Amino acid sequence: MPDSPVTSGGIVGTVLATVVGNLYLVFGTLLFASLACLAGLIDRSGNTTFRLARLWSWGIVLTSGLRLRRSFTSPLDGAEPVIYMANHQSLFDIPVLFITLPGQVRMLAKHSLFHIPIFGWAIRLGGFISIDRQDRSRAKESFDAAVDRLRSGTSTLIYPEGTRSLDGRLLAFQRGGMLLALKSGLPIIPVGIQGTFEVQAKHSFAIRPRTVHVRYGEPIPVDGFGIRQRRELAERVRREVAALARTEVAQ
């Protein structure tokens, strides 16, 4: 991945990245979300929307002074649908994954994001799947939609912690992602992101340029697990993600 033109040196680099990066987050997001809304009306598959999401992501990475390093434990070409499960430390996890993920992917996102004008419309038209944990009936609808999406041949991205970590340590995994994998029968690809917490932690406005590493692990087949073994599956995936992210596991 190419280096960003924004300097990453000390206070000056942080100030520059904070100003330029946050301006892009506002105006760049507005621009690309508007384009994605138009694209979603024309291309119902969502593929064009995801390509626009990748361009939007490159804008965030470049204006924020980040450098990306991607590695694969085993080859992944994105041709077959899988379920990616990654740690979640920062807002920047989304763009770095959109850039590095192979093939077309749709993300499971919290329900509140879909209510944001223009941005919410864009991700809905792009085929992203809303998750409402407060409403059981809607949660079931979201689960069924995710299964249908996987069966249609498109991979899904999940943050199984359910929220961003406040201290960088890996939180407990929610059961929904494991149930989705078991229901679909598709392998899980553990993904470890290292560096985004230092770029911008939750509730922080400052952006600190640095190198971010994204590591993709070996596929974890779910054939040997049943519904009763979902906790064992969650712990195995969690250990793999923690090792790839090189982060501590919260107790």
C-alpha positions as a Python dict, from the first residue, in 0.01 Angstrom:
ca = {
    (1, 'M'): (0, 0, 0),
    (2, 'P'): (141, 345, -87),
    (3, 'D'): (242, 593, 178),
    (4, 'S'): (27, 899, 244),
    (5, 'P'): (159, 1240, 134),
    (6, 'V'): (66, 1384, 474),
    (7, 'T'): (366, 1397, 705),
    (8, 'S'): (361, 1174, 1012),
    (9, 'G'): (617, 1366, 1212),
    (10, 'G'): (531, 1475, 1566),
    (11, 'I'): (297, 1754, 1664),
    (12, 'V'): (290, 1917, 1320),
    (13, 'G'): (184, 1592, 1156),
    (14, 'T'): (-88, 1536, 1417),
    (15, 'V'): (-227, 1889, 1379),
    (16, 'L'): (-225, 1866, 1000),
    (17, 'A'): (-387, 1521, 996),
    (18, 'T'): (-647, 1626, 1253),
    (19, 'V'): (-753, 1932, 1055),
    (20, 'V'): (-737, 1784, 703),
    (21, 'G'): (-862, 1440, 803),
    (22, 'N'): (-1165, 1567, 994),
    (23, 'L'): (-1257, 1809, 716),
    (24, 'Y'): (-1251, 1518, 475),
    (25, 'L'): (-1459, 1306, 711),
    (26, 'V'): (-1732, 1570, 693),
    (27, 'F'): (-1722, 1691, 334),
    (28, 'G'): (-1575, 1381, 170),
    (29, 'T'): (-1833, 1163, 339),
    (30, 'L'): (-2112, 1395, 224),
    (31, 'L'): (-1983, 1384, -135),
    (32, 'F'): (-1933, 1009, -158),
    (33, 'A'): (-2255, 929, 29),
    (34, 'S'): (-2446, 1142, -221),
    (35, 'L'): (-2278, 962, -511),
    (36, 'A'): (-2349, 628, -344),
    (37, 'C'): (-2720, 714, -315),
    (38, 'L'): (-2734, 777, -689),
    (39, 'A'): (-2533, 463, -760),
    (40, 'G'): (-2760, 257, -537),
    (41, 'L'): (-3065, 363, -734),
    (42, 'I'): (-2901, 253, -1060),
    (43, 'D'): (-2706, -54, -948),
    (44, 'R'): (-2923, -252, -708),
    (45, 'S'): (-2647, -508, -649),
    (46, 'G'): (-2458, -260, -432),
    (47, 'N'): (-2130, -333, -610),
    (48, 'T'): (-2088, 25, -736),
    (49, 'T'): (-2165, 158, -389),
    (50, 'F'): (-1890, -59, -241),
    (51, 'R'): (-1642, 66, -501),
    (52, 'L'): (-1730, 421, -401),
    (53, 'A'): (-1684, 321, -37),
    (54, 'R'): (-1332, 210, -123),
    (55, 'L'): (-1255, 545, -287),
    (56, 'W'): (-1399, 725, 17),
    (57, 'S'): (-1178, 508, 239),
    (58, 'W'): (-864, 598, 41),
    (59, 'G'): (-948, 964, 94),
    (60, 'I'): (-965, 912, 471),
    (61, 'V'): (-637, 721, 480),
    (62, 'L'): (-449, 973, 267),
    (63, 'T'): (-579, 1291, 433),
    (64, 'S'): (-512, 1142, 778),
    (65, 'G'): (-151, 1053, 701),
    (66, 'L'): (-183, 677, 745),
    (67, 'R'): (30, 405, 590),
    (68, 'L'): (-126, 63, 537),
    (69, 'R'): (45, -273, 553),
    (70, 'R'): (-160, -581, 458),
    (71, 'S'): (-64, -947, 497),
    (72, 'F'): (-235, -1283, 442),
    (73, 'T'): (-161, -1609, 623),
    (74, 'S'): (-317, -1791, 328),
    (75, 'P'): (-425, -1663, -16),
    (76, 'L'): (-766, -1491, -37),
    (77, 'D'): (-904, -1376, -370),
    (78, 'G'): (-1253, -1277, -262),
    (79, 'A'): (-1416, -1507, -517),
    (80, 'E'): (-1597, -1722, -260),
    (81, 'P'): (-1822, -1579, 15),
    (82, 'V'): (-1679, -1586, 367),
    (83, 'I'): (-1743, -1411, 698),
    (84, 'Y'): (-1471, -1169, 806),
    (85, 'M'): (-1447, -1103, 1179),
    (86, 'A'): (-1220, -823, 1297),
    (87, 'N'): (-1134, -638, 1616),
    (88, 'H'): (-1281, -289, 1654),
    (89, 'Q'): (-1075, -13, 1815),
    (90, 'S'): (-1142, 297, 1611),
    (91, 'L'): (-1355, 468, 1346),
    (92, 'F'): (-1055, 408, 1117),
    (93, 'D'): (-1109, 31, 1125),
    (94, 'I'): (-1381, 71, 863),
    (95, 'P'): (-1179, 247, 591),
    (96, 'V'): (-865, 35, 639),
    (97, 'L'): (-1074, -281, 598),
    (98, 'F'): (-1268, -148, 300),
    (99, 'I'): (-934, -88, 128),
    (100, 'T'): (-766, -417, 219),
    (101, 'L'): (-1057, -665, 201),
    (102, 'P'): (-1046, -882, -114),
    (103, 'G'): (-1357, -875, -331),
    (104, 'Q'): (-1702, -735, -266),
    (105, 'V'): (-1809, -720, 100),
    (106, 'R'): (-2113, -594, 291),
    (107, 'M'): (-2092, -487, 653),
    (108, 'L'): (-2328, -546, 943),
    (109, 'A'): (-2375, -201, 1099),
    (110, 'K'): (-2564, -74, 1402),
    (111, 'H'): (-2919, 40, 1337),
    (112, 'S'): (-2859, 405, 1433),
    (113, 'L'): (-2621, 460, 1139),
    (114, 'F'): (-2905, 401, 894),
    (115, 'H'): (-3092, 703, 1034),
    (116, 'I'): (-2817, 950, 939),
    (117, 'P'): (-2939, 1156, 639),
    (118, 'I'): (-2766, 1073, 309),
    (119, 'F'): (-2504, 848, 474),
    (120, 'G'): (-2769, 612, 610),
    (121, 'W'): (-2953, 610, 279),
    (122, 'A'): (-2629, 526, 99),
    (123, 'I'): (-2539, 225, 312),
    (124, 'R'): (-2895, 93, 297),
    (125, 'L'): (-2903, 120, -85),
    (126, 'G'): (-2558, -39, -93),
    (127, 'G'): (-2685, -355, 72),
    (128, 'F'): (-2532, -304, 417),
    (129, 'I'): (-2728, -483, 688),
    (130, 'S'): (-2882, -305, 986),
    (131, 'I'): (-2845, -464, 1330),
    (132, 'D'): (-3089, -356, 1602),
    (133, 'R'): (-3002, -538, 1924),
    (134, 'Q'): (-3280, -364, 2117),
    (135, 'D'): (-3561, -505, 1903),
    (136, 'R'): (-3571, -884, 1880),
    (137, 'S'): (-3802, -894, 1578),
    (138, 'R'): (-3576, -657, 1385),
    (139, 'A'): (-3269, -848, 1499),
    (140, 'K'): (-3418, -1165, 1347),
    (141, 'E'): (-3492, -980, 1022),
    (142, 'S'): (-3131, -856, 1013),
    (143, 'F'): (-3002, -1206, 1077),
    (144, 'D'): (-3213, -1352, 795),
    (145, 'A'): (-3103, -1071, 560),
    (146, 'A'): (-2738, -1144, 640),
    (147, 'V'): (-2786, -1515, 569),
    (148, 'D'): (-2955, -1433, 237),
    (149, 'R'): (-2670, -1199, 146),
    (150, 'L'): (-2413, -1469, 215),
    (151, 'R'): (-2607, -1725, 16),
    (152, 'S'): (-2616, -1481, -277),
    (153, 'G'): (-2237, -1499, -291),
    (154, 'T'): (-2128, -1178, -117),
    (155, 'S'): (-1898, -1186, 185),
    (156, 'T'): (-1994, -1019, 512),
    (157, 'L'): (-1784, -814, 755),
    (158, 'I'): (-1864, -830, 1126),
    (159, 'Y'): (-1715, -664, 1433),
    (160, 'P'): (-1805, -939, 1682),
    (161, 'E'): (-1723, -724, 1988),
    (162, 'G'): (-2032, -519, 1904),
    (163, 'T'): (-1867, -187, 1990),
    (164, 'R'): (-1531, -12, 1984),
    (165, 'S'): (-1286, -96, 2260),
    (166, 'L'): (-1211, 193, 2497),
    (167, 'D'): (-861, 75, 2590),
    (168, 'G'): (-749, -124, 2286),
    (169, 'R'): (-800, -465, 2447),
    (170, 'L'): (-1018, -720, 2272),
    (171, 'L'): (-1368, -739, 2421),
    (172, 'A'): (-1587, -1047, 2450),
    (173, 'F'): (-1748, -1160, 2124),
    (174, 'Q'): (-2124, -1141, 2079),
    (175, 'R'): (-2306, -1460, 1980),
    (176, 'G'): (-2474, -1316, 1666),
    (177, 'G'): (-2170, -1346, 1443),
    (178, 'M'): (-2113, -1707, 1547),
    (179, 'L'): (-2477, -1797, 1486),
    (180, 'L'): (-2456, -1638, 1141),
    (181, 'A'): (-2150, -1845, 1056),
    (182, 'L'): (-2312, -2164, 1184),
    (183, 'K'): (-2637, -2093, 997),
    (184, 'S'): (-2462, -2016, 667),
    (185, 'G'): (-2197, -2287, 702),
    (186, 'L'): (-1935, -2050, 560),
    (187, 'P'): (-1581, -2025, 699),
    (188, 'I'): (-1474, -1741, 926),
    (189, 'I'): (-1168, -1536, 833),
    (190, 'P'): (-1017, -1379, 1147),
    (191, 'V'): (-874, -1031, 1089),
    (192, 'G'): (-641, -841, 1320),
    (193, 'I'): (-606, -464, 1296),
    (194, 'Q'): (-308, -309, 1472),
    (195, 'G'): (-252, 66, 1503),
    (196, 'T'): (-592, 229, 1459),
    (197, 'F'): (-642, 273, 1834),
    (198, 'E'): (-328, 488, 1840),
    (199, 'V'): (-453, 681, 1534),
    (200, 'Q'): (-780, 778, 1699),
    (201, 'A'): (-941, 619, 2003),
    (202, 'K'): (-1313, 634, 2075),
    (203, 'H'): (-1432, 981, 2187),
    (204, 'S'): (-1111, 1142, 2058),
    (205, 'F'): (-1102, 1416, 1794),
    (206, 'A'): (-726, 1409, 1729),
    (207, 'I'): (-584, 1203, 1442),
    (208, 'R'): (-228, 1076, 1488),
    (209, 'P'): (-60, 954, 1166),
    (210, 'R'): (111, 617, 1187),
    (211, 'T'): (141, 280, 1014),
    (212, 'V'): (-159, 48, 1044),
    (213, 'H'): (-121, -327, 997),
    (214, 'V'): (-409, -547, 878),
    (215, 'R'): (-347, -921, 902),
    (216, 'Y'): (-578, -1186, 758),
    (217, 'G'): (-565, -1528, 923),
    (218, 'E'): (-636, -1884, 815),
    (219, 'P'): (-1001, -1969, 740),
    (220, 'I'): (-1178, -2131, 1036),
    (221, 'P'): (-1431, -2392, 915),
    (222, 'V'): (-1749, -2418, 1120),
    (223, 'D'): (-1843, -2773, 1014),
    (224, 'G'): (-1725, -2923, 1341),
    (225, 'F'): (-1928, -2684, 1556),
    (226, 'G'): (-2296, -2695, 1645),
    (227, 'I'): (-2518, -2433, 1807),
    (228, 'R'): (-2419, -2563, 2150),
    (229, 'Q'): (-2053, -2513, 2065),
    (230, 'R'): (-2092, -2147, 1963),
    (231, 'R'): (-1903, -2032, 2274),
    (232, 'E'): (-1609, -2256, 2188),
    (233, 'L'): (-1618, -2121, 1832),
    (234, 'A'): (-1627, -1763, 1961),
    (235, 'E'): (-1327, -1823, 2185),
    (236, 'R'): (-1127, -1981, 1903),
    (237, 'V'): (-1199, -1689, 1669),
    (238, 'R'): (-1124, -1442, 1949),
    (239, 'R'): (-785, -1599, 2017),
    (240, 'E'): (-698, -1585, 1647),
    (241, 'V'): (-806, -1221, 1612),
    (242, 'A'): (-610, -1122, 1926),
    (243, 'A'): (-295, -1291, 1793),
    (244, 'L'): (-328, -1123, 1453),
    (245, 'A'): (-397, -782, 1610),
    (246, 'R'): (-122, -841, 1866),
    (247, 'T'): (-343, -702, 2138),
    (248, 'E'): (-444, -807, 2486),
    (249, 'V'): (-773, -981, 2560),
    (250, 'A'): (-1005, -816, 2813),
    (251, 'Q'): (-1127, -1047, 3090),
}
